[in-house]
């Protein structure tokens, strides 16, 4: 799984995450991650934006089948949760959230507008779980506890997240820095990638744990990208140059309004299209929309904007629970 070489200047930029003087992780460009409290307060008193339906019932989808030969089968559970099954490679579960709210509380906080697209028990047993960062809509201890009782798969995540994840009962947790790789049994490589975002579970732990995305390279030759969460930035081109082209990329399209607040942590559909090109993705799959109302745009706006933008680009909008099979070139 060798990659094209980079010149010395590019290689110098490919480094692990840095911390500020207070010990908090910074973005790839050196800017602070997360948000200032005064901006959060301003957002809270700025209105609710477009109304979302209380509950949407989606047409049921068949349970995922094993991937066809030479394919990656990607099942969209909803938001950032996917089941990725690679022919000749591992089965991976990303940012699994099956709980009714993305919140530390049962009675308040972002509530699901639609159920998970597949039951957790209907999925193939994962060989590993990838957790991009510690925000409640990506790291759900209740779901991880369910996985601990279903075979306890190993977890791969960013620096500073292991202690929290182990509270779920999952004990095999590997922490990675940006650009650091971890090999799963069978020679499949997982690389943790820099993203422009932030992390927090409380008001006191802002950016104390690292956030990022993942590149998945199977021994059979598949290359898959999973974003997690990110604002647009030059790190996408760096990832595409170093680890691309990708056979499939899961790219966020939602939770972007108002832009004065969200542009430094989330992409809008126009920026998602830029990320698709920068990553050199053959097929992109939309994520991070239509489940939790985190921002002000109407529930269907991200999809409508992407449909108007994508032209001939292979940027797919999955039905909730749908499995999309993407071909890849087998390694020799």
VOLOTOR-650271 format. One record per residue (C-alpha): residue in one letter; x, y, z. Coordinates in pm, 1 decimal. Example, Ala and Ser with C-alpha at 12.3 -4.5 7.8 and 13.67 -1.06 7.14 Angstrom:
<rs>
 fitor        x        y        z
     A   1230.0   -450.0    780.0
     S   1367.0   -106.0    714.0
</rs>
This chain:
<rs>
 fitor        x        y        z
     X      0.0      0.0      0.0
     X    262.6    249.6   -108.9
     X    159.6    604.3   -188.0
     X    294.1    866.3   -427.0
     X    589.0   1053.4   -280.9
     X    567.2   1410.9   -157.6
     X    827.0   1683.2   -179.4
     X   1006.5   1805.9    132.1
     X    777.3   2105.5    181.3
     X    465.2   1891.6    162.8
     X    617.0   1630.5    392.3
     X    691.8   1900.1    649.3
     X    323.1   1990.3    660.8
     X    219.9   1632.3    730.8
     X    257.8   1631.9   1105.2
     X     60.5   1549.4   1413.1
     X   -175.4   1784.3   1591.9
     X    -39.5   2070.9   1798.9
     X   -166.0   2219.5   2125.9
     X   -187.9   2579.3   2235.9
     X    -35.1   2724.1   2553.5
     X   -334.3   2595.7   2755.1
     X   -289.6   2240.3   2629.8
     X   -585.6   2247.4   2389.5
     X   -563.1   2093.0   2044.8
     X   -563.2   2329.8   1747.2
     X   -692.0   2298.8   1390.4
     X   -460.0   2199.8   1103.3
     X   -411.7   2568.2   1016.1
     X   -326.3   2655.1   1377.1
     X   -659.6   2822.1   1452.4
     X   -844.9   2737.0   1774.8
     X  -1092.7   2451.8   1755.4
     X  -1446.4   2472.3   1887.1
     X  -1636.3   2791.3   1966.9
     X  -1620.0   3080.2   2212.5
     X  -1889.2   3077.8   2480.5
     X  -2012.9   3426.1   2384.0
     X  -2071.0   3306.6   2026.2
     X  -2262.2   3002.2   2152.3
     X  -2483.5   3230.9   2362.5
     X  -2540.7   3460.5   2063.2
     X  -2643.1   3160.3   1854.4
     X  -2884.0   3035.2   2121.7
     X  -3071.9   3365.4   2125.3
     X  -3072.4   3411.3   1748.2
     X  -3380.0   3204.0   1667.3
     X  -3450.9   2843.9   1579.0
     X  -3447.8   2868.0   1201.2
     X  -3642.5   2633.4    976.3
     X  -3888.9   2402.5   1150.2
     X  -3823.5   2030.7   1125.3
     X  -4089.7   1758.2   1128.2
     X  -4119.1   1592.6   1465.6
     X  -4084.7   1246.0   1318.5
     X  -4027.8   1104.5    969.2
     X  -4096.3    742.3    879.3
     X  -3870.0    626.0    598.4
     X  -3944.9    330.8    370.7
     X  -3776.3     19.2    512.5
     X  -3458.4    -96.0    341.3
     X  -3332.1   -453.9    310.2
     X  -3072.2   -564.9    560.0
     X  -2721.7   -521.4    416.3
     X  -2587.0   -812.4    213.3
     X  -2215.8   -898.1    188.5
     X  -2035.4   -681.0    -67.0
     X  -2012.3   -815.8   -423.0
     X  -1661.1   -917.5   -535.2
     X  -1440.7   -612.0   -579.0
     X  -1684.8   -377.1   -404.2
     X  -1726.9   -176.4    -85.1
     X  -2080.6   -199.2     57.7
     X  -2167.5    117.4    252.3
     X  -2487.9    118.5    457.6
     X  -2617.7    462.4    562.1
     X  -2763.5    438.1    911.9
     X  -2810.0    813.4    946.4
     X  -2608.8   1125.4   1038.0
     X  -2248.1    998.0   1066.9
     X  -2323.8    631.0   1133.7
     X  -2227.9    392.2    853.9
     X  -2153.6     23.7    822.6
     X  -1866.9    -25.1    576.6
     X  -1808.8   -380.7    449.4
     X  -1514.8   -431.0    212.4
     X  -1476.2   -737.8     -7.2
     X  -1155.9   -901.3    108.8
     X  -1136.9   -655.5    396.9
     X  -1290.7   -558.6    730.3
     X  -1640.3   -460.2    838.4
     X  -1626.1   -119.1   1007.1
     X  -1882.1     84.4   1198.9
     X  -1838.0    463.4   1204.2
     X  -1955.9    699.7   1479.4
     X  -2237.6    466.5   1591.1
     X  -2534.7    655.4   1739.8
     X  -2859.7    461.3   1787.5
     X  -2985.8    667.4   2082.8
     X  -3296.4    889.6   2055.3
     X  -3100.7   1206.6   2140.9
     X  -2752.3   1341.4   2074.8
     X  -2727.5   1478.3   2425.8
     X  -2601.3   1403.1   2777.1
     X  -2966.7   1412.4   2887.2
     X  -3265.2   1191.0   2806.8
     X  -3520.0   1473.0   2815.6
     X  -3348.8   1762.4   2635.3
     X  -3110.1   1813.9   2346.3
     X  -3117.4   1731.3   1973.7
     X  -3373.9   1455.1   1916.2
     X  -3381.4   1217.5   1620.3
     X  -3619.6   1321.6   1343.8
     X  -3598.5    969.6   1202.9
     X  -3504.4    628.2   1338.2
     X  -3172.5    463.9   1248.8
     X  -3194.0    321.2    897.3
     X  -3106.6    -29.8   1019.4
     X  -3127.7   -202.1   1354.0
     X  -2787.5   -250.1   1512.9
     X  -2848.6   -624.5   1533.9
     X  -2921.3   -642.7   1157.4
     X  -2566.8   -537.3   1067.8
     X  -2272.4   -771.8   1022.1
     X  -2050.0   -795.3   1327.8
     X  -1790.9   -516.0   1300.7
     X  -1420.2   -592.8   1301.3
     X  -1358.4   -242.3   1438.8
     X  -1542.2     76.5   1533.5
     X  -1412.4    415.1   1418.6
     X  -1496.2    712.1   1643.8
     X  -1403.2   1045.8   1488.5
     X  -1441.1   1270.0   1795.9
     X  -1625.8   1311.6   2122.5
     X  -1927.2   1530.5   2031.4
     X  -2253.9   1366.8   2138.5
     X  -2378.9   1320.5   1781.7
     X  -2066.4   1113.3   1704.7
     X  -1968.7    942.5   2032.1
     X  -2269.1    783.9   2203.6
     X  -2183.6    584.9   2514.4
     X  -2519.5    405.8   2519.2
     X  -2464.5    263.5   2170.7
     X  -2104.0    175.0   2249.4
     X  -2228.5     -9.9   2559.5
     X  -2461.1   -212.1   2336.7
     X  -2162.2   -301.1   2117.4
     X  -1967.8   -405.6   2426.8
     X  -2235.6   -670.1   2482.3
     X  -2226.7   -782.0   2117.9
     X  -1869.2   -901.0   2085.7
     X  -1681.4   -590.9   2207.0
     X  -1505.9   -488.3   1882.8
     X  -1185.2   -282.9   1903.7
     X  -1216.4     94.3   1867.2
     X   -988.8    335.0   1679.7
     X  -1012.9    703.7   1769.8
     X   -815.4   1024.5   1824.2
     X   -588.8   1121.7   2112.2
     X   -763.3   1179.2   2443.0
     X  -1083.8    984.5   2371.4
     X   -995.9    639.7   2507.4
     X  -1082.7    695.8   2873.5
     X  -1432.3    814.1   2782.2
     X  -1491.2    527.2   2540.5
     X  -1376.7    269.6   2796.9
     X  -1660.2    384.2   3024.5
     X  -1890.6    204.5   2779.8
     X  -1728.3   -132.0   2852.5
     X  -1522.5   -137.4   2532.3
     X  -1166.8   -188.2   2655.8
     X   -965.4   -234.5   2332.8
     X   -921.1    130.1   2227.3
     X   -638.7    263.1   2011.0
     X   -573.1    637.9   2010.9
     X   -409.8    799.1   1707.9
     X   -259.2   1135.5   1626.8
     X   -323.8   1298.3   1288.3
     X   -153.7   1105.7   1005.7
     X    -79.6    815.4   1238.8
     X   -181.3    471.7   1108.3
     X   -303.8    158.2   1283.0
     X   -307.0   -183.6   1121.3
     X   -596.2   -422.2   1173.5
     X   -545.4   -799.8   1147.7
     X   -509.2   -898.7    783.6
     X   -299.4   -596.9    686.9
     X   -578.1   -337.8    664.5
     X   -460.9     14.9    745.9
     X   -658.5    285.0    927.9
     X   -509.5    637.4    917.2
     X   -640.8    918.1   1137.1
     X   -669.2   1244.3    945.7
     X   -665.5   1615.5   1032.3
     X   -997.7   1797.8   1023.4
     X  -1103.2   2155.7   1100.2
     X  -1355.1   2126.5   1380.1
     X  -1321.7   2091.3   1759.1
     X  -1427.8   1876.2   2052.3
     X  -1609.8   1903.1   2385.2
     X  -1844.8   1710.6   2613.1
     X  -1874.9   1982.2   2879.0
     X  -1787.2   2350.4   2919.4
     X  -1458.4   2248.2   3081.1
     X  -1304.4   2009.3   2828.0
     X  -1306.9   2210.4   2504.7
     X  -1047.1   2073.3   2261.5
     X   -882.5   1850.4   2523.4
     X   -942.0   1547.2   2297.2
     X   -851.7   1529.2   1929.9
     X  -1097.4   1526.7   1638.3
     X  -1039.2   1384.9   1292.4
     X  -1146.9   1164.5   1004.1
     X  -1026.3    830.7    869.4
     X   -869.6    682.4    559.6
     X   -930.3    308.0    526.5
     X   -701.2    103.0    302.4
     X   -781.9   -265.3    276.0
     X   -528.0   -529.6    186.1
     X   -753.1   -610.9   -110.0
     X   -700.5   -262.0   -255.8
     X  -1001.9    -53.4   -148.3
     X   -952.4    306.0    -36.5
     X  -1231.9    469.1    161.4
     X  -1254.0    809.9    329.2
     X  -1477.2    895.9    626.3
     X  -1485.6   1261.4    726.7
     X  -1643.3   1267.7   1070.4
     X  -1690.2   1645.8   1097.6
     X  -1500.4   1929.0    932.2
     X  -1514.8   2276.9    791.0
     X  -1371.7   2327.0    443.4
     X   -995.4   2383.1    425.1
     X   -672.1   2292.4    243.6
     X   -635.6   1975.5    450.3
     X   -871.8   1801.2    205.6
     X   -629.7   1856.3    -82.8
     X   -343.0   1734.1    136.2
     X   -536.3   1415.9    216.1
     X   -628.7   1364.0   -149.6
     X   -268.5   1409.5   -262.2
     X   -122.8   1180.3      1.1
     X   -380.3    902.2     30.9
     X   -615.2    940.5   -265.8
     X   -772.4    874.5   -498.2
     X  -1052.0    728.2   -288.7
     X  -1298.9    474.8   -423.8
     X  -1563.9    606.9   -183.4
     X  -1577.3    910.0     44.9
     X  -1837.9    992.2    310.2
     X  -1864.2   1372.8    313.2
     X  -2087.3   1595.3    533.7
     X  -2340.8   1824.4    364.8
     X  -2554.2   1957.0    654.2
     X  -2556.7   2157.6    979.8
     X  -2414.8   2475.6    824.5
     X  -2651.9   2766.2    902.8
     X  -2585.9   3039.4   1020.1
     X  -2257.1   3068.5    837.4
     X  -2109.6   3329.0   1073.7
     X  -2103.7   3052.8   1335.8
     X  -2085.7   2726.9   1142.9
     X  -1839.0   2801.3    860.8
     X  -1542.0   2724.8   1088.6
     X  -1672.9   2380.9   1191.6
     X  -1909.3   2245.5    920.7
     X  -1927.2   2245.9    540.8
     X  -2224.1   2351.2    331.7
     X  -2312.9   2160.7     10.2
     X  -2097.0   2388.0   -206.8
     X  -1795.1   2316.4     11.2
     X  -1880.4   1946.8     19.0
     X  -1852.2   1947.7   -360.0
     X  -1509.5   2110.5   -327.8
     X  -1406.6   1842.2    -79.4
     X  -1525.0   1569.8   -319.5
     X  -1292.0   1709.7   -587.5
     X   -998.1   1778.4   -353.0
     X  -1010.0   1426.2   -209.9
     X  -1005.6   1282.8   -563.7
     X  -1304.8   1071.1   -469.8
     X  -1456.5    859.9   -745.3
     X  -1783.0    831.4   -551.1
     X  -1890.6   1046.1   -256.5
     X  -2180.4    965.8    -24.0
     X  -2360.8   1244.0    162.0
     X  -2373.3   1232.5    541.5
     X  -2454.0   1455.5    840.6
     X  -2803.6   1563.0    735.5
     X  -3169.3   1491.7    806.0
     X  -3143.2   1327.7   1150.6
     X  -3051.6   1572.4   1429.3
     X  -3150.1   1939.0   1414.1
     X  -2821.1   2096.9   1513.0
     X  -2851.9   2421.8   1315.5
     X  -3108.2   2643.8   1143.6
     X  -3145.6   2524.2    784.6
     X  -3466.6   2336.8    691.0
     X  -3437.0   1958.3    700.3
     X  -3447.4   1910.7    322.1
     X  -3230.6   2208.0    220.6
     X  -2888.4   2031.6    219.2
     X  -3015.7   1760.9    -17.1
     X  -3186.9   2011.3   -247.5
     X  -2873.8   2225.1   -270.4
     X  -2652.4   1925.7   -341.7
     X  -2888.0   1800.5   -613.9
     X  -2870.4   2142.3   -780.4
     X  -2490.8   2149.1   -760.6
     X  -2356.9   1804.2   -834.9
     X  -2398.8   1793.0  -1213.8
     X  -2207.6   1492.2  -1348.2
     X  -2017.4   1434.4  -1022.3
     X  -2082.8   1095.7   -861.0
     X  -2199.3   1238.8   -527.6
     X  -2481.8   1019.3   -399.0
     X  -2754.3   1092.4   -147.5
     X  -2838.9    763.7     24.4
     X  -3180.8    668.3    150.3
     X  -3172.2    602.7    523.7
     X  -3084.0    237.0    565.9
     X  -2974.7    197.9    202.5
     X  -2663.8      0.4    111.5
     X  -2458.6    142.5   -175.8
     X  -2204.2    -85.9   -344.6
     X  -1900.5     95.2   -485.9
     X  -1639.7    -88.0   -699.2
     X  -1268.9    -66.0   -630.5
     X   -952.0   -178.6   -807.6
     X   -805.6   -487.6   -649.1
     X   -439.4   -479.5   -548.9
     X   -217.2   -718.9   -738.7
</rs>
